[in-house]
Amino acid sequence: MTNSTPMNHYELVIHNLRLKHPNIVQLLETFEDKSKFYLIMELVTGGELFDRIVEKGSYTEKDAADLIRQVLEAVDYMHEQGVVHRDLKPENLLYYSPDEDSKIMISDFGLSKMEDSGVMATACGTPGYVAPEVLAQKPYGKAVDVWSIGVISYILLCGYPPFYDENDANLFAQILKGDFEFDSPYWDEISDSAKDFIRNLMCVNVEKRYTCRQALGHPWISGNAASNKNIHGTVSEQLKKNFAKSRWKQAYHATTVIRQMQKMALSSSSSSKSPTPQRNMSTQSDACGNLNGAQDK
């Protein structure tokens, strides 16, 4: 795990050492020599989230809701500690052990930051999971993590991402407008409660977007609204199509994203879209409102 300056290393270590939660990979110890900074992390052996879902024989909305509940509880705890992860995505969600009932763990805090260390405006994260306010290069806060959890929730219920385009400019334009839909037939059997939950997390208007605490209180998480219908066949098929190993292990360095965004006229809504491999895109922004640059500070 590396950062650009020694001070960033120390800040990272300080706030990771104080994060102690059953669903967060623990930083146990640190070592430093003249040229390197070593982080000794808790060992997790259960493998990556998508791999486990594909390998399952049965998978339901309730399974997805339980996974997201664990993530929300961990991120809510982080936010209470003043820490924003800034790079939540499926490959940073690992199973603690190979056991069938293993808990999920959040890992990789390389881009995380203390919210009280100054206004966050640095464009960073992985493009498909990054919140609109980050792409708009405006000050942002904890709400960026909630958006990412919304994207992850969407994928867990259908097997493909809510935003997709081979061209990054078009991809960013979709995210800025909250341009996603619940496509038929993939979402036909998914509950209305699940869709409502996702709309409230992937809400472009930061002031209307749920907090982690609000999300934990949603009936899809805290009640009995999640369906018990087995959706493994459809979801695993789409995961294998859309998230082959070579794609979901791609790393996007923060500076690469910044460079891309500097080249693109993100404020322009005139970019044409190319269709996705699995579905057509249509506007869903009316569910949450328009981008307003609200700050979560």
C-alpha positions in Angstrom: 0.0 0.0 0.0 1.6 3.2 -1.1 0.9 6.9 -1.0 2.6 9.9 -2.5 4.3 11.3 0.6 5.5 10.0 4.0 2.9 12.3 5.7 0.2 10.5 3.8 1.6 7.1 5.0 1.5 8.2 8.6 -2.1 9.6 8.3 -3.2 6.4 6.7 -1.6 4.3 9.4 -3.0 6.4 12.2 -6.6 6.2 11.1 -6.4 2.5 10.1 -4.9 1.5 13.4 -7.9 3.0 15.2 -10.4 1.2 12.9 -11.6 -1.9 14.8 -14.7 -3.5 13.4 -15.6 -7.1 12.6 -16.1 -6.3 8.9 -13.0 -4.3 8.4 -9.6 -5.9 7.6 -7.4 -5.0 10.6 -4.1 -3.2 10.3 -2.0 -5.1 12.8 1.5 -3.6 12.6 3.8 -1.4 10.6 7.5 -1.4 9.7 9.6 1.1 7.8 13.0 1.1 6.3 14.9 3.7 4.2 12.9 3.1 1.1 9.7 1.2 2.0 6.7 1.3 4.4 5.3 -2.1 5.3 1.7 -2.7 6.5 1.0 -6.0 8.2 -2.7 -6.8 7.7 -5.1 -9.3 9.1 -5.2 -12.5 7.1 -8.4 -13.2 5.2 -8.7 -16.4 3.2 -12.2 -16.6 1.9 -11.7 -15.1 -1.5 -13.4 -12.4 -3.5 -17.0 -11.5 -3.5 -17.9 -12.3 -7.1 -16.0 -15.6 -7.1 -18.1 -16.8 -4.1 -21.4 -15.8 -5.7 -20.6 -17.6 -8.9 -19.6 -20.7 -7.0 -22.8 -20.8 -4.9 -25.6 -23.2 -5.8 -28.2 -20.8 -4.5 -28.3 -17.0 -4.2 -31.2 -14.7 -3.3 -32.0 -11.1 -2.6 -31.8 -11.9 1.1 -28.2 -13.0 0.6 -27.4 -9.8 -1.2 -29.1 -7.7 1.5 -27.1 -9.5 4.2 -23.9 -8.7 2.4 -24.8 -5.1 2.0 -25.9 -4.8 5.6 -22.5 -5.9 6.7 -20.8 -3.4 4.4 -23.1 -0.6 5.6 -22.5 -1.4 9.3 -18.7 -1.2 8.6 -18.9 2.0 6.6 -21.2 3.6 9.1 -18.6 2.8 11.8 -15.9 4.3 9.6 -17.9 7.4 9.0 -18.5 7.8 12.8 -14.7 7.7 13.1 -14.3 10.4 10.5 -12.9 8.1 7.8 -14.1 8.1 4.2 -13.0 5.0 2.2 -13.3 6.6 -1.3 -12.7 3.4 -3.2 -15.4 0.9 -2.3 -15.9 -1.7 -5.0 -16.5 -5.5 -5.2 -12.8 -6.4 -5.4 -12.2 -4.7 -2.1 -14.8 -6.9 -0.4 -13.3 -10.2 0.8 -14.6 -13.2 2.7 -13.0 -13.7 6.0 -12.8 -17.5 5.6 -13.9 -20.3 3.2 -16.8 -21.2 5.6 -20.3 -21.1 4.1 -21.4 -18.5 6.6 -18.2 -16.4 6.5 -18.6 -12.7 7.1 -17.5 -10.1 4.5 -14.6 -7.8 5.1 -13.7 -4.3 3.7 -10.1 -4.0 2.6 -7.7 -1.7 0.8 -7.7 1.7 2.5 -5.1 3.2 0.1 -7.3 6.0 -0.9 -9.1 6.6 2.4 -8.9 9.9 4.2 -9.9 11.6 7.4 -12.8 13.9 6.7 -11.6 16.5 9.2 -8.2 16.7 7.6 -9.4 19.3 5.1 -11.9 19.7 2.3 -11.8 16.6 0.0 -11.8 17.6 -3.6 -9.2 15.2 -5.1 -10.6 13.1 -8.0 -9.9 9.5 -7.1 -11.5 6.1 -7.1 -12.5 3.5 -9.7 -14.5 5.1 -12.5 -17.6 2.8 -12.5 -18.1 3.2 -8.7 -17.2 6.9 -8.3 -19.9 9.4 -7.2 -21.1 12.2 -9.5 -19.8 15.0 -7.1 -16.3 13.5 -7.4 -16.4 13.5 -11.2 -17.8 17.1 -11.1 -14.6 18.0 -9.2 -16.5 19.6 -6.4 -15.9 19.2 -2.6 -17.3 16.0 -1.3 -17.6 13.9 1.8 -19.0 10.7 3.3 -21.8 10.4 0.8 -19.4 9.2 -1.9 -19.1 5.9 -0.1 -22.9 5.5 0.0 -23.1 6.0 -3.8 -20.4 3.3 -4.2 -22.4 0.9 -2.0 -25.5 1.6 -4.2 -23.5 0.6 -7.3 -22.3 -2.6 -5.6 -25.9 -3.4 -4.5 -27.1 -3.0 -8.1 -24.4 -5.4 -9.4 -25.2 -7.9 -6.7 -28.8 -8.2 -7.9 -28.3 -8.4 -11.7 -24.6 -9.2 -12.4 -23.8 -6.2 -14.5 -22.9 -2.5 -13.7 -25.5 0.3 -13.7 -23.1 2.5 -15.8 -21.2 1.2 -18.7 -19.4 2.6 -21.8 -16.2 1.7 -23.5 -15.6 5.5 -23.7 -14.7 7.0 -20.3 -16.2 10.4 -21.3 -19.6 8.7 -22.0 -19.3 6.7 -18.8 -18.7 9.8 -16.7 -21.6 11.6 -18.4 -23.9 8.7 -17.4 -22.7 8.9 -13.8 -23.0 12.7 -13.6 -26.7 12.4 -14.6 -27.5 9.3 -12.6 -28.4 7.6 -15.9 -29.3 4.0 -15.1 -32.4 1.8 -15.3 -33.7 -1.6 -14.1 -33.6 -3.5 -17.3 -36.1 -6.3 -18.3 -35.8 -9.2 -18.0 -32.9 -9.1 -15.5 -34.8 -7.0 -13.0 -38.3 -8.4 -13.5 -38.1 -10.7 -10.5 -36.3 -8.3 -8.2 -38.5 -6.7 -5.5 -39.6 -3.1 -5.7 -38.1 -2.6 -2.2 -34.6 -3.5 -3.6 -35.1 -1.0 -6.4 -36.2 1.7 -4.0 -33.1 1.0 -1.8 -30.8 1.4 -4.8 -32.4 4.6 -6.0 -31.9 6.2 -2.5 -28.2 5.3 -2.5 -27.5 6.2 -6.1 -29.1 9.6 -5.8 -27.3 12.3 -7.7 -28.6 15.0 -5.2 -26.2 14.6 -2.3 -28.7 16.2 0.2 -31.3 13.5 -0.7 -28.9 10.6 -0.8 -29.2 8.2 2.1 -26.6 8.1 4.8 -25.4 4.6 5.9 -27.6 4.9 9.0 -30.7 5.6 6.9 -29.8 2.8 4.5 -29.5 0.4 7.4 -33.1 1.3 8.4 -34.5 0.6 4.9 -37.0 -2.4 4.8 -34.9 -4.2 2.3 -32.1 -4.3 4.8 -33.8 -4.3 8.2 -37.2 -5.8 7.4 -38.5 -8.8 5.4 -38.7 -7.0 2.0 -35.9 -8.9 0.4 -37.1 -11.8 -1.7 -36.1 -15.5 -1.1 -36.3 -16.3 -4.9 -33.2 -18.0 -6.2 -31.5 -15.6 -8.7 -28.2 -17.4 -8.9 -28.5 -18.5 -12.5 -29.1 -15.0 -14.0 -26.7 -13.2 -11.7 -23.8 -15.7 -12.0 -24.1 -15.7 -15.8 -24.0 -12.0 -16.0 -21.1 -11.7 -13.5 -19.1 -14.1 -15.7 -19.9 -12.1 -18.8 -19.3 -8.7 -17.4 -16.6 -9.2 -14.7 -14.1 -11.6 -16.1 -11.0 -11.9 -13.9 -8.9 -9.8 -16.3 -11.5 -6.9 -16.0 -12.4 -6.8 -12.3 -8.8 -7.0 -11.2 -7.9 -3.9 -13.2 -6.4 -1.1 -11.0 -7.1 2.5 -11.7 -4.6 4.8 -10.1 -6.1 8.0 -8.9 -3.8 10.2 -11.0 -4.9 8.3 -14.1 -8.5 9.2 -13.4 -7.6 12.8 -12.7 -5.7 13.0 -16.0 -8.7 11.5 -17.9 -11.1 13.9 -16.3 -9.0 16.9 -17.1 -9.0 15.9 -20.8 -12.8 15.5 -20.9 -15.5 18.2 -21.0 -17.5 16.6 -18.2 -20.0 19.5 -18.1 -21.2 18.7 -21.6 -24.3 16.6 -21.9 -24.1 16.3 -25.6 -21.9 13.2 -25.7 -23.5 10.4 -27.6 -23.7 7.0 -25.9 -22.8 3.6 -27.3 -25.1 0.7 -26.2 -23.9 -1.7 -23.5 -23.3 -5.3 -24.3 -26.3 -6.4 -22.3 -28.8 -3.6 -22.3 -29.8 -0.1 -23.4 -29.3 2.9 -21.1 -32.1 5.4 -20.2 -32.4 8.3 -17.8 -33.2 7.6 -14.2 -32.2 11.0 -12.8 -35.8 12.0 -11.9 -35.8 9.5 -9.1 -33.2 11.6 -7.2 -33.0 15.0 -8.7 -30.2 16.7 -10.6 -26.6 17.2 -9.7 -26.4 20.2 -7.4 -22.9 20.2 -6.0 -24.1 19.9 -2.4 -21.3 19.3 0.1 -21.3 16.7 2.8 -19.2 18.8 5.1 
